[in-house]
Amino acid sequence: MNPADQYVERVVDLLDPAVNRIHNMGVEEARARVLSGDAAAVGGIDGSFALLARDGKTVRMARTLDRPMRYFLAKRQAGPALIVADRIDAILAQLRVEGLADQFHPSYTRMVPAHHVVEIQLVGCPDPDPLYTRFFTPAMDSLGTDLDEIGGCYIGALVGEIGKWLAEIPEREPIGVAFSGGVDSGAVFLATYHAMRKLGMNPARLKAFTLSFGDGPDLEQARGFLDRLDLGLFLEAIHADPRDIDVVDTLRTIEDYKPLDVECATMGLALCAGIRRRYPDWKHLVDGDGGDENLKDYPIEENPELTIRSVVNNPLLYHEGWGVGKIKHSLTYSGGLGRGYVRTYAPARRHGFDGFSPFTRPAVIGVSEAIPFKALTNYDVPTLYSLKGDIVARGVKAITGFDMPVFPKRRFQHGAVDREALRRHVPGEEASYRRQYQALFQ
């Protein structure tokens, strides 16, 4: 081939390396592991990350569940250009800089699926399909049926991950918990309090932030939860006005249109904005996102695609959706919490918080996947729904000593604001959200 005819590939990595939180190695070693493509090596990276590595025309990318990672492959006469970022609008901005914006459409962007190494060969037109190598494959049903043992393992793993996170935060910086008094945020708050005391940290650094629009039930629930444990001094209400809700702003922030995620992110934006107004320098915020996915606590009857057998028998279904290579897997968004976590990530980043969801860590997910749901439920839906509170409460008692109150399940958006008021301000129509979202890029 004439050297003048050879492709010159270009790779633009717009990911913020400061967001990586890797506990057991430096970022360059972690990047080298991703470049190797070796699943075991990448699976040995302990922490939260979104990493790109390149060797000539070979690019490999990998991310954890809590880190959105998107890419766009553009055509140039000189050769392909790969742009990687955590946001679609960042990709578009870079394409404008490159003079390639006329190739853009949001549906042409791709999401790196969580727990996979994605390999791309920059060899020009036509572009070969990416290769996917899974690096996290937890064993299913490997625990016994003793709920005390299961709970202890689950909350023990949760406390362990929170402890790693706390150890890397400067000793005088405050810690906030997004807190509703529900099972997940309750477990995270008590696990954080327990870990801080165990590590000799001052628990006065800790606050439980509860969002209230004035008529939602979460504030009363949160107060009752903490008062029952004589921890009421940690509660701080963040009040918001439903008239300030702006759905288009939410769509712009999360760059997605799924109604439940839009509702949740709207609440997240209000909470983060309220904390930021009160505390201009606050940085660290921990939450319970991922707890529902781990213990399969979603109303199956609300999704006509699901049965209890599909929920119980498919590994990581709520985490990854139907999975890479399946017809219903979205190349633009990925699936499951790997798609939906932007509802937590983007509002926190928008308001300058370093967010952390310990239920998304592989060590915690691994325990949840090891729970023998088939044996424990015998495919009975009410039994499945009752497991989460029972397992978590037993585990919290075993690990922290607290008798954790367990209240009925309620979504974030249904606790911060009255349901009728929510529907007035966040109408919940996916087709409308999709149109408004697409209009943002026109």
Buried (B, 14 or more C-beta within 10 A) or exposed (E): EEEEEEBEBBBBBBBEEEBBBBEEBEBEEBBBBBBBBBBEBBBEBBBBBBBBBBEEBBBBBBBBBBBBBBBBBBEBEEBBBBBBBBBBBBBBBBBEEBEBEEBBEBEBBBBBBBBBBBBBBBBBEEBEEBEBBBBBEBEBBEBEEEBEBBBBBBBBBBBBBBBBBBEEBEEEEBBBBBBBBBBBBBBBBBBBBBBBEEEEBEBEBBBBBBBBBEBBBBBEBBBEBBEBBEBBEBBBBBEBEBEEBBBEBBBBBBBBBBBBBBBBBBBBBBBBBBBBEEBEEBBBBBBBBBBBBBBBBBEBEEEEEBBBEEBBBBEBBBBBBBBBEEEEBBEBBBBBBBBBBBBBBBBBBBBEBBBBBBBBBBBBBBBBBBBBBBEBBEBEBEEBBBBBBBBBBBBBBBBBEBEBBBBEBBBBBBBBBBBEBBEEBBEBEEEEBBEBBBEEEE
